[in-house]
Amino acid sequence: MENALKKLNIAALNEMQEASLKAAKTGKDVILIAPTGSGKTLAFLLPLLSNLKTGVKGVQALVLVPSRELALQIEQVFKQMGTSFKVNCCYGGHAVKVEKNNLAHPPAVLIGTPGRIAYHLEHQNFDESFIETLVLDEFDKSLEFGFENDMSYIIGTLLSLKQRILTSATRLEEIPAFVKLNTPVEVDFSKNLKAKPDLKLKKITAPAADKLDYLFRLLSKIGSKNTLVFCNHRETVDRISDLLFENGLGHDVFHGGMEQFDREKALLKFRNGSHRILITTDLAARGLDIPEVEHIVHYQLPYTEDAYIHRNGRTARMHAKGTAYAILTIEENYKYLPDDIEEEVLDNHYALPEESDWITLYLAHGKKDKINKIDIVGLFLQKGDLARDDLGLIEVKDTTSYVAIKRSKISQLLKKLNGEKIKGKKLKLEVAS
């Protein structure tokens, strides 16, 4: 465990993670309730890791999650822990053929969405008889997304289970019987005062017909800070995007109606700083690997207080500060909002924020081509004549890679790398739109 923490650059576990580890060591089932951003991933990965055995040629631990993005995030954290155990991800939108090939050499840890894991079980693409540890991460969200039948089927097939770890950001009134929890130990940090964020709340009162204009002014005033704009509907996300595009304000969008490839690309560009504004639905409220967000804007407030809290949980995480703005019409009244929210005053005009210093390059090469980050760095520094500071975040996927480059260097780089090869293949390189 110490080795894994060292690889993750973590000096010590927080109080919630310590409590979760202690509960898991009893061997009993565990229910972990803790707010977004508190470190739940590590709180279940460490107990899971301690349950793994070398020499077992099958899946030993299964992690079920409500979204593909969360699956990929957990996989990334596990890989960063630097263990000798193989991990794989399965989720809708990912090539079934690739997943079947991966499962032919079974990982010790399998992470996936309930629908895709159920598919692989039905088609007997992996042997479930070795699975002794089951994690149901963001279980409340999985129920909300309608995965109950798939989860029930999966759990019903796991006859060798010894420990279940269920995590949730909110307390559930009742745990469904299909989970088959056996006298679980509860670790509840949902009301942990030490985790109270340093969050400032503000409101903007706008005529209903002018909400889009007020949003544009607010985003211009906020300037070059990482900002999430939340809406209740996909159509609203797209309408806001059209307005920002027409007015030359760089941004990206993220919602469930998009292709998986486009969703991943939007998150990636937000992570690496190419775009600092992301317009989204509640799909981005939790469970995503995105950077520290300084501002949350509720263009439309959610219907429940829980959803409002989860949205705000994207900012003021750990020791950081954040601001959440609510754009309201005079007629709107949400009982969960405090009465004393400060009014944010907006002038009629603000200059457009400057473009980000970064831009994302897309490479049509990835892990399947034996490409890694070191290959990309070497090529870009040596043949592309870049300084190390000109390179930002690099992410290598199965068949593609993405590299953040200083915007001022992009023309020079594309010219210098024209006709070059990487791992013996002609380099296919373009700016990610």
Legacy VTK file of the C-alpha trace (Angstrom):
# vtk DataFile Version 3.0
C-alpha trace
ASCII
DATASET POLYDATA
POINTS 433 float
0.000 0.000 0.000
2.824 2.413 0.827
4.252 1.802 -2.625
0.921 2.660 -4.270
0.568 5.891 -2.269
4.104 6.867 -3.211
3.329 6.338 -6.908
0.247 8.556 -6.484
2.313 11.237 -4.674
0.083 10.928 -1.603
1.853 11.354 1.736
-1.033 10.185 3.928
-4.644 9.037 3.680
-7.413 11.367 4.807
-9.727 10.527 7.698
-12.443 9.061 5.467
-10.000 6.831 3.584
-8.482 5.571 6.863
-11.964 4.755 8.193
-12.905 2.947 4.987
-9.710 0.884 5.009
-10.257 -0.060 8.662
-13.861 -1.126 7.936
-12.811 -3.211 4.927
-10.123 -5.020 6.947
-12.887 -6.620 9.045
-13.772 -8.632 5.937
-17.398 -7.495 6.190
-19.365 -5.665 3.523
-18.889 -1.890 3.600
-21.209 1.036 2.852
-19.199 4.216 2.279
-21.089 7.530 2.164
-18.961 10.567 1.431
-19.271 13.794 -0.572
-17.968 14.301 -4.104
-14.263 15.153 -4.195
-13.434 13.509 -0.862
-11.289 10.698 -2.289
-13.698 7.744 -2.464
-11.835 6.111 -5.365
-8.747 5.462 -3.262
-10.964 4.522 -0.307
-12.183 1.425 -2.180
-9.162 0.717 -4.420
-6.821 0.152 -1.466
-9.051 -2.505 0.193
-9.620 -4.042 -3.239
-5.872 -4.205 -3.822
-5.273 -5.931 -0.489
-7.769 -8.651 -1.518
-5.957 -9.501 -4.777
-3.844 -12.650 -4.984
-0.966 -13.337 -7.361
-1.166 -16.443 -9.523
-4.945 -16.349 -10.016
-5.730 -16.499 -13.744
-9.095 -14.777 -13.728
-10.961 -11.628 -12.755
-10.740 -11.257 -8.968
-12.416 -7.872 -8.433
-15.284 -6.201 -10.278
-16.044 -2.469 -10.058
-19.446 -1.358 -11.379
-19.919 2.347 -12.165
-22.729 4.432 -13.701
-20.688 6.107 -16.454
-17.916 5.386 -18.932
-15.989 8.453 -17.824
-15.923 7.238 -14.213
-14.770 3.782 -15.360
-11.850 5.310 -17.259
-10.948 7.537 -14.330
-10.795 4.601 -11.880
-8.745 2.572 -14.373
-6.276 5.459 -14.638
-5.900 5.738 -10.846
-5.358 1.974 -10.514
-2.679 2.044 -13.219
-0.956 4.974 -11.497
-0.699 2.852 -8.336
1.932 0.817 -10.179
0.832 -2.665 -9.102
1.675 -5.889 -10.930
-2.029 -6.574 -11.513
-3.725 -6.092 -14.876
-6.805 -3.845 -15.107
-9.311 -3.419 -17.945
-12.350 -1.275 -18.691
-15.626 -2.228 -20.410
-18.346 0.295 -21.275
-20.942 1.175 -23.891
-19.481 2.937 -26.909
-16.194 1.015 -26.609
-15.458 -1.633 -29.256
-16.793 -5.023 -28.087
-14.099 -6.798 -30.124
-11.311 -4.943 -28.260
-12.921 -5.792 -24.926
-13.301 -9.489 -25.834
-9.625 -9.621 -26.805
-8.663 -8.013 -23.482
-10.845 -10.445 -21.543
-9.236 -13.413 -23.330
-6.262 -12.635 -21.067
-8.335 -11.783 -17.999
-7.417 -8.792 -15.831
-7.289 -9.102 -12.062
-9.516 -6.006 -11.867
-12.409 -5.389 -14.244
-14.129 -1.990 -14.246
-17.263 -1.268 -16.220
-20.788 -0.028 -16.648
-23.541 -2.498 -15.688
-24.971 -2.872 -19.204
-21.659 -3.808 -20.806
-20.547 -6.109 -17.963
-23.925 -7.885 -18.138
-23.387 -8.347 -21.897
-19.989 -9.988 -21.372
-21.388 -12.250 -18.658
-24.302 -13.344 -20.870
-21.889 -14.158 -23.696
-19.484 -15.892 -21.293
-16.588 -13.656 -22.363
-14.947 -14.012 -18.960
-15.052 -16.441 -16.039
-16.783 -14.839 -13.048
-16.027 -17.690 -10.652
-12.842 -16.059 -9.272
-14.496 -12.733 -8.340
-14.346 -12.275 -4.566
-14.578 -8.466 -4.328
-17.394 -6.328 -5.763
-17.411 -2.521 -5.680
-20.610 -0.641 -6.516
-19.257 2.893 -6.968
-21.694 5.838 -7.090
-24.429 3.265 -6.436
-27.116 5.927 -5.967
-26.313 7.294 -9.437
-26.435 3.790 -10.957
-29.965 3.348 -9.596
-30.911 6.813 -10.879
-29.641 5.874 -14.354
-31.843 2.746 -14.398
-29.161 0.056 -14.067
-31.055 -1.910 -11.401
-31.891 -4.923 -13.613
-28.347 -5.220 -14.989
-26.802 -4.959 -11.518
-29.253 -7.503 -10.132
-28.350 -9.944 -12.910
-24.599 -9.425 -12.433
-24.668 -9.833 -8.646
-26.848 -12.928 -9.024
-24.127 -14.605 -11.105
-21.277 -13.859 -8.657
-21.306 -16.940 -6.455
-17.784 -16.573 -5.015
-18.174 -13.068 -3.537
-16.591 -12.521 -0.138
-16.844 -8.729 0.157
-19.048 -5.992 -1.244
-18.089 -2.310 -1.045
-20.868 0.124 -1.869
-20.113 3.843 -2.241
-22.567 6.697 -2.494
-22.514 10.481 -2.233
-25.931 10.449 -0.541
-27.549 8.264 2.094
-29.981 5.775 0.587
-33.260 5.203 2.417
-33.112 1.533 1.493
-30.474 -0.690 -0.133
-32.199 -2.990 -2.685
-32.284 -6.652 -1.689
-30.478 -7.762 -4.864
-27.214 -6.276 -3.513
-27.279 -9.027 -0.848
-25.408 -6.996 1.767
-24.556 -9.023 4.848
-24.365 -7.053 8.155
-22.386 -4.225 6.514
-20.110 -1.785 8.298
-21.197 1.792 7.544
-18.676 4.589 7.072
-20.638 7.850 6.896
-18.812 11.078 6.108
-21.772 12.739 4.386
-22.060 15.302 7.169
-18.361 15.672 7.848
-17.933 19.338 8.788
-14.206 19.215 8.063
-15.053 18.627 4.410
-17.213 21.762 4.187
-16.053 23.616 1.096
-14.926 27.236 0.927
-17.716 28.079 -1.500
-19.152 31.524 -2.203
-22.736 31.665 -3.526
-23.931 34.458 -5.829
-27.042 35.079 -7.903
-27.881 37.016 -11.049
-31.483 38.119 -11.482
-32.366 38.235 -15.180
-35.541 38.715 -17.251
-36.505 35.317 -18.720
-36.017 36.544 -22.289
-32.514 37.835 -21.525
-31.000 34.887 -19.606
-28.673 33.954 -22.471
-27.375 37.508 -22.703
-26.765 37.636 -18.937
-24.913 34.322 -19.107
-22.671 35.620 -21.890
-21.889 38.751 -19.857
-21.140 36.685 -16.758
-18.782 34.351 -18.615
-16.991 37.341 -20.139
-16.663 38.916 -16.688
-15.338 35.681 -15.143
-12.675 35.641 -17.835
-10.006 32.992 -18.206
-11.007 30.722 -15.312
-12.140 27.082 -15.472
-15.943 27.238 -15.480
-18.727 24.648 -15.656
-22.139 25.857 -16.894
-24.942 23.495 -15.829
-28.272 23.078 -17.621
-31.159 20.693 -17.087
-31.581 19.728 -20.751
-29.330 18.801 -23.679
-31.215 21.208 -25.954
-30.312 24.093 -23.646
-26.643 23.082 -23.712
-26.680 23.204 -27.519
-28.544 26.538 -27.588
-25.975 28.147 -25.261
-23.159 26.680 -27.352
-24.583 28.273 -30.511
-24.687 31.688 -28.821
-21.132 31.445 -27.482
-19.869 30.232 -30.853
-21.533 33.152 -32.656
-19.914 35.565 -30.215
-16.438 34.052 -30.459
-16.234 32.660 -26.913
-14.250 29.388 -26.881
-15.914 26.496 -25.060
-16.958 22.859 -25.306
-20.149 20.899 -24.570
-20.799 17.621 -22.757
-24.060 15.678 -22.513
-25.517 12.193 -22.930
-26.735 12.804 -26.468
-23.186 13.054 -27.820
-21.110 10.238 -29.269
-18.699 8.744 -26.737
-15.693 9.876 -28.807
-16.887 13.496 -28.746
-17.663 13.361 -25.031
-14.187 12.071 -24.194
-12.590 14.696 -26.436
-14.560 17.512 -24.762
-13.453 16.397 -21.296
-9.887 15.972 -22.460
-9.705 19.513 -23.885
-11.174 20.870 -20.656
-8.620 18.890 -18.616
-5.642 20.107 -20.629
-6.717 23.745 -20.673
-7.520 24.087 -24.395
-11.009 25.179 -23.370
-11.845 26.759 -20.032
-15.634 26.707 -20.345
-17.659 23.487 -20.438
-21.442 23.643 -20.966
-23.023 20.489 -19.575
-25.956 18.651 -18.063
-25.857 16.924 -14.669
-23.834 14.175 -16.358
-20.746 16.166 -15.304
-21.932 16.748 -11.721
-19.857 13.892 -10.328
-17.625 10.952 -11.095
-15.579 12.632 -13.841
-11.855 13.195 -14.080
-11.809 16.948 -14.617
-9.519 19.592 -13.128
-10.169 21.969 -10.287
-13.048 24.199 -11.375
-13.080 27.741 -10.018
-16.608 28.700 -11.066
-19.941 26.888 -11.321
-22.775 28.574 -13.203
-26.319 27.250 -12.821
-27.968 28.514 -16.003
-30.902 26.362 -14.935
-31.113 25.272 -11.336
-31.759 21.556 -10.750
-35.026 20.317 -9.307
-33.534 18.829 -6.138
-31.141 20.060 -3.481
-29.022 16.899 -3.831
-28.368 17.656 -7.498
-27.501 21.274 -6.590
-24.995 20.078 -3.972
-23.372 17.634 -6.416
-22.972 20.338 -9.044
-21.370 22.689 -6.529
-19.126 19.832 -5.418
-17.170 20.324 -8.638
-15.569 23.450 -7.151
-13.975 24.353 -3.797
-12.577 20.828 -3.514
-10.030 19.911 -0.869
-8.400 23.230 0.169
-9.411 25.324 -2.848
-11.973 28.123 -3.050
-14.809 28.431 -5.534
-17.857 30.449 -6.559
-21.267 29.170 -7.649
-23.576 31.494 -9.562
-27.318 30.967 -10.018
-29.012 32.790 -12.912
-32.617 33.300 -11.814
-35.708 34.999 -13.156
-37.776 37.071 -10.717
-40.481 34.376 -10.763
-38.154 31.508 -9.809
-38.080 30.396 -6.197
-36.022 27.428 -4.998
-36.517 26.575 -1.342
-33.069 25.004 -1.010
-31.335 28.302 -1.850
-30.338 30.502 1.125
-32.155 33.831 1.415
-29.007 35.915 1.775
-27.231 35.120 -1.512
-25.178 38.057 -2.735
-26.342 39.640 -6.005
-23.687 39.731 -8.738
-23.938 43.005 -10.658
-23.244 42.812 -14.397
-22.393 45.752 -16.648
-23.633 45.941 -20.220
-20.321 45.022 -21.804
-17.152 43.072 -20.978
-14.232 42.278 -23.247
-14.059 38.685 -24.490
-11.612 36.559 -22.469
-8.379 35.853 -24.313
-7.921 32.485 -25.996
-6.300 29.739 -23.947
-2.530 29.393 -24.254
-3.081 25.738 -25.175
-4.439 23.900 -28.181
-5.006 20.133 -28.569
-3.355 18.016 -31.253
-4.908 14.702 -32.303
-2.682 11.767 -33.281
-4.216 8.761 -35.052
-1.904 6.451 -33.082
-2.314 4.900 -29.639
-1.552 1.983 -27.346
-2.497 -0.550 -30.055
0.362 0.897 -32.141
2.740 0.483 -29.141
2.826 4.282 -28.740
3.424 5.782 -25.291
3.944 9.258 -23.824
7.744 8.963 -23.988
7.577 8.343 -27.760
5.451 11.460 -28.254
7.594 13.676 -26.018
10.776 12.526 -27.766
9.375 13.189 -31.246
7.916 16.602 -30.387
11.032 17.850 -28.590
13.649 16.473 -30.977
11.985 16.685 -34.409
9.399 19.313 -33.531
11.990 21.559 -31.884
9.735 22.311 -28.878
10.880 23.208 -25.371
9.529 21.004 -22.562
7.324 23.900 -21.353
5.644 24.007 -24.778
4.141 20.564 -24.092
1.129 20.166 -21.830
-1.000 17.193 -20.853
-0.553 14.069 -23.011
-3.189 11.336 -23.023
-2.688 8.069 -24.930
-5.831 6.022 -25.686
-6.247 2.637 -27.412
-6.096 3.933 -30.991
-5.571 7.692 -30.571
-3.492 10.175 -28.584
-4.006 13.816 -27.619
-1.317 16.371 -26.846
-1.716 19.898 -25.466
0.668 22.294 -27.248
1.306 25.987 -26.668
-0.913 27.762 -29.200
1.960 30.007 -30.316
3.999 26.960 -31.393
1.374 25.038 -33.352
2.144 26.285 -36.891
5.878 25.719 -36.429
5.300 22.227 -35.047
2.979 21.051 -37.838
5.489 22.178 -40.476
8.450 20.497 -38.778
6.620 17.205 -38.206
5.160 17.007 -41.724
6.261 13.667 -43.219
7.799 12.371 -39.965
7.225 8.852 -38.604
6.463 7.479 -35.150
7.307 3.836 -34.378
7.889 3.284 -38.102
4.475 4.618 -39.146
3.769 7.868 -40.960
2.643 10.426 -38.395
-1.034 11.353 -38.735
-1.454 14.656 -36.921
-4.158 17.336 -36.858
-5.659 19.966 -34.587
-8.531 18.469 -32.571
-11.679 20.406 -33.478
LINES 1 434
433 0 1 2 3 4 5 6 7 8 9 10 11 12 13 14 15 16 17 18 19 20 21 22 23 24 25 26 27 28 29 30 31 32 33 34 35 36 37 38 39 40 41 42 43 44 45 46 47 48 49 50 51 52 53 54 55 56 57 58 59 60 61 62 63 64 65 66 67 68 69 70 71 72 73 74 75 76 77 78 79 80 81 82 83 84 85 86 87 88 89 90 91 92 93 94 95 96 97 98 99 100 101 102 103 104 105 106 107 108 109 110 111 112 113 114 115 116 117 118 119 120 121 122 123 124 125 126 127 128 129 130 131 132 133 134 135 136 137 138 139 140 141 142 143 144 145 146 147 148 149 150 151 152 153 154 155 156 157 158 159 160 161 162 163 164 165 166 167 168 169 170 171 172 173 174 175 176 177 178 179 180 181 182 183 184 185 186 187 188 189 190 191 192 193 194 195 196 197 198 199 200 201 202 203 204 205 206 207 208 209 210 211 212 213 214 215 216 217 218 219 220 221 222 223 224 225 226 227 228 229 230 231 232 233 234 235 236 237 238 239 240 241 242 243 244 245 246 247 248 249 250 251 252 253 254 255 256 257 258 259 260 261 262 263 264 265 266 267 268 269 270 271 272 273 274 275 276 277 278 279 280 281 282 283 284 285 286 287 288 289 290 291 292 293 294 295 296 297 298 299 300 301 302 303 304 305 306 307 308 309 310 311 312 313 314 315 316 317 318 319 320 321 322 323 324 325 326 327 328 329 330 331 332 333 334 335 336 337 338 339 340 341 342 343 344 345 346 347 348 349 350 351 352 353 354 355 356 357 358 359 360 361 362 363 364 365 366 367 368 369 370 371 372 373 374 375 376 377 378 379 380 381 382 383 384 385 386 387 388 389 390 391 392 393 394 395 396 397 398 399 400 401 402 403 404 405 406 407 408 409 410 411 412 413 414 415 416 417 418 419 420 421 422 423 424 425 426 427 428 429 430 431 432
